[in-house]
Amino acid sequence: MSLERGVQLFNAGRYWDAHEAWEEAWMPDRKGLDGGFYKGLIQVAAGCLHYGRRNRRGALNKWRSGADYLRPYLPANQGLDLAALVRATDANLAALESSAEWPELEMPKLSYRVESGGRLPPPPTRRGRAG
């Protein structure tokens, strides 16, 4: 499994399968520089899964922690537009927190950042999670 396969699964709404793909890609280097990146993706996917099951507490907790793990990697890592993912996740968090009823939310999608000229940017310098 790979990062790319996880992105495909996540964007298809298959959050558990995306979680599994990313976990498999992350396990060989759990303590590496991208540990927080993979953990953040996995937790955002878990938050989407909890939202789909109408588990407010689970969605809020996983979206919050997932976005926080991704913030040190903004705006992008491994070509993924993390800024857009974190914005969408934060917006869903705010909507779910402020609603007494169960809100109909649009789940975030992952996309790759493209430079002018239509090329993917080179892989960024890897960073660890702050804190």
Beta strands, then each sheet from edge to edge (+ up, - down):
strand 1: 76-77
strand 2: 80-81
sheet 1: 1+ 2-
end
